[in-house]
Amino acid sequence: MHTLTRRLALLLATFSLSTLLSSGVAHAGPAAGKQDRSEQKQNRLCERLACTAAQKTQIESIHDATAPQVKAAREAMQSLRAQQRAEWQKAAPSAATLERLDGQIDAQKDKIGDLRRAAKLKIHALLTADQRAKFTAEKGKRGKHGKGRKSA
């Protein structure tokens, strides 16, 4: 139950930042790199909120500082998942090893959520009161994100 609550909190934090950085309307094509998509998201955010040139530069620097840390945590999580798959392939998987890997994966997810939340708070601090109001109003209009979501 505790891990479910943590995962739900992480999921909400992740969606909060992705909502901040993307409009959800236009998506980059398959040829576009992750950096290009990220820049496009930042540009759309600044267009919607009418960011100043200084704000746009600061938002880019926040992203540039956070992105490598998020990437490293994501890669660590992928490595842990590979270890988990290897453990499940064994004739007798170790419950202790699987539990340890689950904990390490959860720690990486938490780290990513913390990094994204910190970046979002830094961006929030840059915005004027009018920009924050506009952002909050737009945020409430968006639907649920994610693949395979079904209403209960």
Steps between C-alpha positions, in 0.01 A plus 500: 500500500784737588672445165171563321468836677862589414453399138180704476677803649787457255258465212322822600829687533615375161177603330513839669838579350414355162185714500714803576745432220266381227176607346400150401374629165794471263741211514838474336532254217704182530807666347515769767745441784414528866686830528292644215175390664611644830581832338164496324324442833689788659415724205130413519498567875661838448261585217195416710626694799656787301840451662760769476831422331662487845237253629545281192877493552456415869252221421746356248781510757280326758425227247864472393604456863230242577497291180833316551402402854161370387665312213753336736223393740293364209799302371566362848136395520525323163807312623317395815204381293736292285635343820145435610415328170815288532398397852155398377662284231664284764349165592459620859494881519602647833218691668756701698684603182176597327390701803838676516479584128142625544622731775786629286266559205258687727792709628594597142137588424488714814825669398359584157181634659702710745715643219196587291318654796805712585523619139130580494532701822792695355297576187198594711714751691593668170139563396304814571167479681315531168708223343440272798126565478499420128707188556268380778190563286647311203620216718146426618367477142725212396378143501664198651824386342636151455452195291230248570319710759145384557238661712391296799 
